[in-house]
Amino acid sequence: MDLLDLIDSRRSTPSRQLGEPGPTPEQCERLFACAIRVPDHGKLVPWRLLTISGEDRIALGERLARLHARKEPNIGAPLLTKDRERFSFAPLIVAVIARIDDKHPKIPAQEQLLSAGCVAHNLLLGAQALGFGAQWLTGWMTYDADAVALFGLAPNERLIAFVHIGTPREAVPERNRPALRDVVREWHA
């Protein structure tokens, strides 16, 4: 499959449909090496990756559920179950963390953030190229300061994605995509 065919066939596999096996250590090394080949104005490396696997996925879900219950005492049991289970399906979750220098004299923060977003997208493409399914998710815990603290982020870091990677348990159907005529225009002076 050439690169354009790979991109054209990219689908997000819902994390609940991902299971074992996950990537081997060798596949992870290749995947991560390819994922970080992104535009990086100024060579700042404005991102890093944090992997979550094994029993740590379950422990994270429990900690998030306890945190959510403490923050919202009237939260329903189904939402707490969702918190407990959200990291338990895919065998590998990669947290993509943007490291933003808001005061950089030449590189705007937006360019740094977009570079990190490209890492997350490359993880999706790379996982598919290796024969796995993947989904980029965020969720309340991505934007909650107490939840983010569980990941040990520095003050200049932002959690931008959880990329869930595993073997799809069922085929993922194509979704409707916009017609090019609706999203592509020519600019004229």
C-alpha positions in Angstrom: 0.0 0.0 0.0 1.5 3.4 -0.9 1.3 6.3 1.4 -1.7 8.0 -0.2 -3.7 4.7 -0.1 -2.8 4.4 3.6 -4.0 7.9 4.4 -7.1 7.4 2.3 -8.0 4.2 4.2 -7.4 5.7 7.7 -10.2 5.1 10.1 -10.5 5.6 13.8 -11.2 2.3 15.5 -13.3 3.0 18.6 -11.2 2.3 21.7 -13.8 -0.2 23.0 -13.3 -2.3 19.9 -9.5 -2.5 20.4 -7.9 -5.5 22.1 -4.9 -7.7 22.2 -2.4 -8.1 20.8 -0.9 -4.7 20.9 2.4 -3.6 19.3 5.6 -5.4 20.4 8.4 -3.4 21.9 10.1 -3.5 18.5 7.0 -2.2 16.8 6.6 0.5 19.4 10.1 1.7 18.9 9.5 1.9 15.1 6.1 3.5 15.6 7.5 6.2 18.0 10.5 6.9 15.8 8.2 7.5 12.8 5.6 9.5 14.9 8.1 12.1 15.9 9.1 12.9 12.3 7.0 16.0 12.2 7.3 19.6 11.3 9.2 21.3 14.2 10.0 24.9 13.5 13.1 25.8 15.4 13.8 22.2 16.4 12.2 22.7 19.8 10.9 19.2 20.2 7.7 20.6 21.7 6.2 17.3 22.6 6.9 14.0 24.5 5.1 10.7 24.8 4.0 8.8 27.8 2.9 5.2 27.4 0.2 3.5 29.5 -0.1 -0.3 29.4 -0.7 -3.4 31.4 -2.2 -3.1 34.8 -1.4 0.6 34.9 -4.4 1.2 32.5 -6.7 -0.2 35.2 -5.1 1.7 38.0 -5.4 4.9 36.0 -9.1 4.3 35.4 -9.7 3.7 39.1 -7.8 6.9 40.1 -9.8 8.9 37.5 -13.1 7.5 38.7 -12.2 8.4 42.3 -11.2 11.9 41.3 -14.3 12.4 39.2 -16.5 11.3 42.1 -14.8 13.7 44.5 -15.2 16.6 42.1 -18.9 15.7 41.2 -20.4 13.9 44.2 -23.7 13.5 42.4 -22.2 11.9 39.3 -24.0 8.8 38.1 -22.6 5.3 38.3 -22.5 4.9 34.5 -20.1 7.8 34.1 -17.9 6.4 36.9 -17.9 3.0 35.2 -16.9 4.8 31.9 -14.0 6.5 33.7 -12.9 3.1 35.2 -13.0 1.3 31.9 -11.9 4.0 29.4 -8.2 2.8 29.4 -8.9 -0.9 29.8 -9.6 -1.9 26.2 -6.6 -1.1 24.0 -3.4 -2.7 25.2 -1.4 0.5 24.6 -2.4 4.1 25.2 0.1 6.8 24.3 -0.4 10.2 25.9 0.9 12.9 23.7 2.1 15.9 25.7 2.8 19.3 24.2 5.7 21.2 25.7 4.9 24.8 25.0 7.3 27.8 25.3 4.8 30.6 25.3 7.6 33.2 25.4 9.7 31.8 22.6 11.1 34.8 20.6 10.6 33.2 17.2 8.3 30.2 17.4 4.6 30.9 18.2 2.9 28.7 20.7 0.4 27.6 18.1 3.2 26.2 15.9 4.5 24.2 18.9 1.0 22.9 19.7 0.4 21.9 16.0 3.7 20.0 15.9 2.5 17.9 18.9 -0.8 17.4 17.1 1.1 16.1 14.1 2.8 13.5 16.4 -0.6 12.3 17.5 -1.8 12.0 13.9 1.4 10.2 12.9 0.7 7.7 15.7 -2.7 7.0 14.1 -1.1 6.5 10.7 1.8 4.5 12.0 -0.4 2.1 14.0 -2.5 1.5 10.9 0.6 0.9 8.8 1.7 -1.8 11.3 -1.7 -3.5 11.1 -3.3 -2.1 14.3 -6.3 0.1 14.9 -6.1 3.3 16.8 -8.2 6.2 18.1 -7.3 9.7 19.3 -9.3 10.6 22.4 -9.3 13.4 24.9 -12.1 13.5 27.5 -12.6 15.6 30.7 -9.3 14.3 32.2 -7.4 16.1 29.4 -8.6 19.5 30.6 -8.9 19.0 34.3 -5.9 20.3 36.3 -6.2 17.6 39.0 -6.5 14.8 36.5 -3.6 16.2 34.5 -1.5 16.2 37.7 -1.7 12.4 37.7 0.6 12.4 34.6 3.3 14.5 36.2 3.2 17.4 33.7 5.4 20.4 34.0 3.8 23.8 34.1 4.5 24.4 30.4 3.0 21.1 29.3 -0.5 20.2 28.0 -2.0 16.9 27.6 -3.4 16.9 24.0 -4.2 13.3 23.1 -4.6 9.8 24.3 -3.9 7.6 21.3 -5.4 4.1 22.0 -3.7 1.3 20.0 -4.6 -2.3 19.6 -6.0 -5.0 17.3 -9.5 -4.2 16.0 -12.1 -6.7 17.1 -14.4 -5.8 14.2 -14.3 -3.9 10.9 -14.6 -0.2 11.1 -17.0 1.2 8.5 -16.2 4.3 6.5 -18.0 7.5 7.7 -19.3 10.3 5.5 -16.5 12.7 4.5 -17.0 16.2 3.2 -17.1 16.7 -0.5 -14.0 18.5 -1.7 -16.1 21.2 -3.4 -17.4 22.1 0.1 -14.0 22.5 1.7 -11.5 23.5 -1.0 -11.4 26.9 -2.6 -9.0 28.9 -4.7 -7.7 32.2 -3.4 -7.6 35.0 -5.8 -6.1 38.5 -5.4 
